[in-house]
């Protein structure tokens, strides 16, 4: 393994560890990360602080256990070794939402757009010894051959990817999908994936087969993408942002991006091709028709949930219950899953931010900061609505707010 290549991978693992901590996917010392390079792997040291990794906390060991391997590798090394026989990166974390769901379900079936498309069914496996046991080494790699993620009951998820960034993006998506499922369970909602969601193009995995170290960085993108990530407006490396310029549409498919990750952006070609994925397709359509300054599409958990609540209650809009929300957006339109772009455009004429059923929200404005404000405001509106819905479901609200 070349020294320069190893140093570059270690830096990416250090960045990923910081992102995991910022996303609240672990405590100070939990979780582990690994990357395969040739016949060897880099893996985090047992008990290391994943949010504050140093190069010496990342060990270079063989994919086959050897007596001359340096001591101290993660107690999950056996599972990582076997998974990396067919994957290139593995992330294990202690997502609270996924762990909670593992106590009440034998498999997680996401009802949101990203989770249903990227993850599919997520198996939950129980182990007598759920931390670094031989049984885990045998069973987890078998499960992950057929699924990109799985959850150990009471312990947390394991996720694989073709890049470290893809694995982390899938992990962050699983955390959000699990939160939505947990809330929906507590609200006694039924219905599964919204009908028609499969009519929209797939979301393209942003990090597959690409080295984020070669991305384009721009100050306009950097500020907004950092805020989207820090506020949890979309899972890691998801969501999108497009800007209308004199030369066309500049687009990034990974709008939720920490400060220390390079931004990946490109020009969108003319035309309405769906092959570029849902975000590029919808952004191109909105920008071409409106030629607005900025379009941002994100997947906040509370916003996705409230879109599902509207469908469950047969509403075509969300009505805020907080004072600022009522002042800004008396009614936020809900666009049904799989609807035509014309319906999205009609909704944006009524309100600058629109709920996309099962997906999240899209905001269009003269500039990216204003679009961000709309999404941030809607996220707060939906968080308040969600908490009040949960209180009402528990019977703890004496004067019920208007939840229409």
C-alpha positions in Angstrom: 0.0 0.0 0.0 1.5 3.3 -1.0 2.2 5.8 1.8 0.5 8.7 0.0 -2.7 6.6 -0.7 -2.8 5.5 2.9 -2.4 9.0 4.2 -5.3 10.2 1.9 -7.6 7.4 3.1 -6.8 8.1 6.7 -7.7 11.8 6.2 -11.0 10.7 4.7 -11.7 8.4 7.7 -10.8 11.2 10.1 -13.3 13.5 8.3 -16.0 10.8 8.3 -15.5 10.2 12.0 -16.1 13.9 12.6 -19.2 13.8 10.5 -20.6 10.8 12.4 -20.2 12.6 15.7 -21.8 15.8 14.3 -24.7 13.7 13.1 -25.2 12.2 16.6 -24.6 8.7 15.2 -22.3 7.7 18.1 -21.0 8.7 21.5 -17.4 9.9 22.0 -15.8 6.4 21.7 -18.4 4.1 19.9 -18.6 2.9 16.4 -15.9 1.9 13.9 -14.9 2.5 10.3 -12.9 0.5 7.8 -11.7 0.8 4.2 -10.3 -1.9 1.9 -7.2 -1.3 -0.1 -5.9 -4.3 -2.1 -5.4 -7.2 0.3 -5.3 -5.0 3.4 -7.7 -2.7 5.3 -7.5 0.4 7.4 -9.6 0.2 10.5 -10.1 2.4 13.6 -8.4 1.4 16.8 -10.6 -0.1 19.6 -11.8 2.7 22.0 -10.6 5.5 19.8 -12.6 8.8 19.6 -14.2 8.6 16.2 -15.1 12.3 16.2 -11.5 13.2 17.0 -9.4 10.5 15.2 -5.7 10.9 14.7 -3.6 9.0 12.1 -2.3 6.7 14.8 -5.9 5.7 15.7 -6.2 4.1 12.2 -4.5 0.7 11.9 -3.2 -1.0 8.7 -4.0 -4.7 9.0 -4.5 -7.6 6.7 -7.8 -8.8 5.4 -6.7 -12.2 6.8 -5.8 -12.1 10.5 -2.1 -12.5 11.0 0.2 -12.7 14.1 2.2 -9.7 12.9 -0.8 -7.4 12.7 -0.6 -4.4 15.1 -2.6 -4.9 18.2 -5.6 -2.8 19.2 -7.9 -2.9 16.2 -11.6 -2.6 16.7 -13.4 -5.5 18.4 -15.6 -5.7 15.3 -12.5 -6.3 13.1 -13.6 -9.9 12.3 -16.9 -8.7 10.9 -15.2 -5.9 8.9 -12.6 -8.3 7.4 -15.3 -10.6 6.0 -17.5 -7.7 4.7 -14.6 -6.1 3.0 -14.1 -9.3 1.0 -16.9 -8.0 -1.3 -17.3 -4.3 -0.2 -14.8 -1.4 -0.1 -15.9 0.4 3.0 -17.8 -0.4 6.2 -19.3 1.9 8.9 -20.7 0.7 12.2 -22.5 3.2 14.4 -24.9 3.5 17.3 -27.8 5.3 15.7 -30.4 5.9 18.5 -33.3 5.8 16.0 -32.2 2.5 14.4 -31.4 1.0 17.7 -34.9 1.9 19.1 -36.6 0.4 16.0 -34.5 -2.8 16.4 -36.3 -3.5 19.7 -39.8 -3.5 18.1 -39.2 -4.9 14.6 -37.4 -7.8 13.0 -36.8 -5.7 9.8 -37.1 -2.0 8.9 -38.9 -1.1 5.8 -38.4 2.6 5.1 -41.4 4.6 4.0 -39.4 7.7 2.8 -38.0 8.2 -0.7 -34.2 7.9 0.1 -34.6 5.0 2.5 -36.9 3.0 0.2 -34.7 3.5 -2.9 -31.2 3.3 -1.4 -31.7 0.9 1.5 -34.7 -1.3 0.8 -35.5 -3.8 3.6 -33.1 -3.5 6.5 -32.8 -6.8 8.5 -32.6 -6.7 12.2 -30.5 -9.5 13.8 -30.4 -10.6 17.4 -27.2 -12.0 19.0 -26.6 -13.5 22.5 -23.4 -11.6 22.6 -23.9 -8.5 20.4 -20.5 -6.9 20.6 -17.6 -8.4 18.6 -18.7 -12.0 19.0 -17.8 -14.9 16.7 -21.5 -15.3 15.9 -21.6 -11.7 14.6 -18.5 -12.4 12.5 -20.3 -15.3 10.8 -23.8 -13.8 10.3 -23.4 -10.1 9.7 -21.2 -10.5 6.5 -23.8 -13.0 5.2 -26.6 -10.6 5.7 -24.8 -7.7 4.1 -24.1 -9.6 0.9 -27.8 -9.3 0.1 -28.5 -5.9 1.8 -26.5 -2.7 2.0 -27.3 -2.2 5.7 -28.5 -4.2 8.7 -29.1 -3.5 12.4 -27.9 -5.5 15.4 -30.7 -5.6 17.9 -29.9 -3.2 20.8 -26.5 -2.3 19.3 -26.8 -0.4 16.1 -26.4 -0.6 12.3 -23.6 -1.9 10.0 -23.5 -0.4 6.5 -21.4 -1.1 3.5 -20.5 1.0 0.5 -18.2 1.3 -2.6 -16.7 4.4 -0.9 -16.5 5.5 2.7 -18.7 8.5 1.8 -21.4 6.3 0.3 -21.4 4.1 3.4 -21.7 7.1 5.6 -24.5 8.6 3.4 -26.4 5.3 3.7 -25.9 5.2 7.4 -27.2 8.8 7.8 -30.2 7.9 5.6 -30.9 4.9 7.7 -30.9 7.0 10.8 -33.4 9.5 9.3 -35.6 6.6 7.9 -35.6 5.0 11.3 -36.6 8.2 13.0 -39.5 8.6 10.6 -40.6 5.0 11.3 -40.3 5.5 15.0 -42.5 8.6 14.9 -45.0 7.0 12.6 -45.3 4.0 14.9 -46.0 6.3 17.9 -48.6 8.1 15.9 -50.2 4.8 14.9 -49.9 5.6 11.2 -50.2 3.0 8.6 -49.8 2.9 4.9 -46.2 2.2 4.0 -44.5 3.8 1.1 -46.7 6.5 -0.6 -48.4 5.1 -3.7 -46.8 6.7 -6.8 -43.4 7.3 -5.2 -41.8 4.9 -7.7 -42.9 7.1 -10.6 -40.2 9.7 -9.8 -36.7 9.0 -10.9 -34.2 7.3 -8.6 -32.0 9.5 -6.4 -28.5 9.0 -7.6 -26.1 7.9 -4.9 -23.7 11.0 -4.7 -20.5 9.3 -3.7 -20.5 6.0 -5.6 -17.3 5.4 -7.5 -16.0 9.0 -7.1 -13.3 10.5 -5.0 -14.7 13.4 -3.1 -11.2 14.7 -2.7 -11.4 15.8 -6.3 -14.5 17.9 -5.9 -15.1 21.6 -6.9 -15.3 24.1 -4.0 -17.1 27.4 -4.3 -17.8 29.9 -1.5 -21.5 30.2 -2.4 -22.0 26.5 -2.1 -19.8 26.1 0.9 -21.7 28.3 3.3 -25.2 26.9 2.4 -24.1 23.2 2.3 -22.4 23.5 5.7 -25.6 25.0 7.2 -27.8 22.3 5.7 -25.5 19.6 7.2 -25.2 21.3 10.7 -29.0 21.8 10.9 -29.8 18.3 9.9 -31.9 19.4 6.9 -30.8 16.4 4.9 -28.8 13.2 5.6 -25.0 13.4 4.9 -24.2 13.9 1.2 -27.9 14.1 0.2 -30.2 16.8 -1.0 -29.3 19.2 -3.8 -28.8 22.8 -4.7 -28.9 24.5 -8.1 -28.1 28.0 -9.1 -29.2 29.7 -12.3 -26.2 31.5 -13.9 -25.7 33.3 -17.2 -24.1 30.1 -18.5 -26.8 27.7 -17.4 -27.6 25.6 -14.2 -24.8 24.9 -11.7 -25.8 21.9 -9.6 -24.6 19.9 -6.6 -26.1 16.5 -5.7 -24.7 16.5 -2.2 -26.0 19.7 -0.6 -25.6 18.4 3.0 -21.9 18.6 3.3 -19.6 19.4 6.3 -17.0 22.2 6.1 -14.1 19.9 5.6 -15.5 17.9 2.6 -15.0 19.3 -0.9 -18.2 20.3 -2.7 -19.1 18.2 -5.8 -20.9 20.3 -8.4 -21.3 20.4 -12.2 -23.3 22.0 -15.0 -26.6 20.5 -15.8 -27.0 19.8 -19.5 -30.1 21.1 -21.3 -33.1 18.8 -21.7 -35.3 16.9 -19.4 -33.4 13.6 -19.0 -34.3 11.5 -16.0 -31.1 9.5 -16.1 -29.3 12.0 -13.9 -31.6 11.2 -11.0 -34.5 12.8 -9.2 -32.7 15.9 -7.9 -31.2 16.9 -11.2 -34.4 16.1 -13.1 -36.6 18.3 -10.8 -34.1 21.1 -10.4 -33.6 21.3 -14.2 -37.4 21.4 -14.8 -38.0 24.2 -12.2 -35.0 26.2 -13.2 -35.8 25.9 -17.0 -39.4 27.0 -16.4 -38.9 29.7 -13.8 -35.2 30.7 -14.3 -35.2 31.4 -10.6 -32.0 32.1 -8.7 -31.8 29.0 -6.6 -33.6 25.7 -6.0 -32.8 23.5 -2.9 -34.3 20.1 -2.4 -33.8 18.4 1.0 -35.0 15.5 3.2 -35.5 16.6 6.8 -37.0 13.8 8.9 -39.8 16.0 10.5 -40.7 17.4 7.1 -41.0 14.0 5.5 -43.1 12.8 8.4 -45.5 15.7 8.2 -45.9 15.0 4.5 -46.9 11.5 5.4 -49.2 12.8 8.1 -51.0 15.0 5.6 -51.6 12.0 3.3 -52.8 9.9 6.3 -55.3 12.6 7.2 -56.3 13.2 3.6 -55.0 16.8 3.5 -53.5 18.5 0.5 -51.6 21.0 2.6 -49.8 21.5 5.9 -51.1 24.2 8.2 -48.6 25.6 10.7 -49.6 25.9 14.4 -46.7 28.2 15.6 -47.0 32.0 15.3 -44.0 32.5 13.0 -45.1 29.6 10.8 -48.6 30.9 10.4 -47.2 34.4 9.6 -44.8 33.1 6.9 -46.8 30.3 5.3 -50.5 30.1 6.2 -50.7 26.9 4.0 -47.8 24.8 2.7 -49.0 22.8 -0.3 -48.4 19.0 -0.4 -47.5 17.6 -3.8 -48.5 13.9 -4.0 -45.9 11.3 -4.6 -45.2 10.8 -8.3 -47.0 13.9 -9.4 -46.1 15.8 -12.6 -43.7 18.8 -12.6 -46.7 20.9 -13.5 -48.2 20.2 -10.1 -44.9 21.2 -8.4 -44.8 24.4 -10.4 -48.4 25.3 -9.5 -47.6 24.7 -5.8 -44.5 26.9 -6.0 -46.7 29.7 -7.3 -48.7 29.5 -4.0 -45.8 29.1 -1.6 -42.0 29.4 -2.0 -41.5 26.1 -0.2 -43.5 22.9 -0.9 -43.9 19.5 0.7 -43.0 16.6 -1.6 -44.9 13.5 -0.3 -42.4 11.0 1.0 -39.4 13.0 -0.1 -39.1 16.2 1.9 -39.4 19.7 0.5 -38.3 21.9 -2.4 -37.7 25.6 -2.1 -37.3 28.1 -4.9 -36.1 31.7 -4.4 -34.0 34.5 -6.0 -30.9 33.3 -4.2 -29.7 30.3 -2.2 -29.8 32.0 1.2 -33.5 32.9 0.8 -34.2 29.3 -0.3 -32.3 28.0 2.7 -34.4 30.2 5.0 -37.6 28.8 3.6 -36.4 25.2 4.2 -35.1 26.0 7.7 -38.4 27.6 8.6 -40.5 24.7 7.3 -38.3 22.3 9.2 -39.1 24.2 12.5 -42.8 24.2 11.6 -42.7 20.5 11.1 -40.7 19.7 14.2 -43.3 21.7 16.3 -46.2 20.0 14.5 -44.6 16.5 15.1 -44.0 17.1 18.8 -47.6 18.3 19.3 -48.9 15.4 17.3 -47.0 13.0 19.6 -48.4 14.8 22.7 -51.9 14.7 21.3 -51.5 11.0 20.6 -50.5 10.5 24.2 -53.5 12.5 25.4 -51.3 15.1 27.1 -52.7 18.1 25.3 -55.7 19.7 27.0 -56.4 22.3 24.3 -55.7 20.6 21.1 -54.1 22.8 18.3 -55.6 22.8 14.9 -53.8 19.8 13.3 -55.7 20.1 10.0 
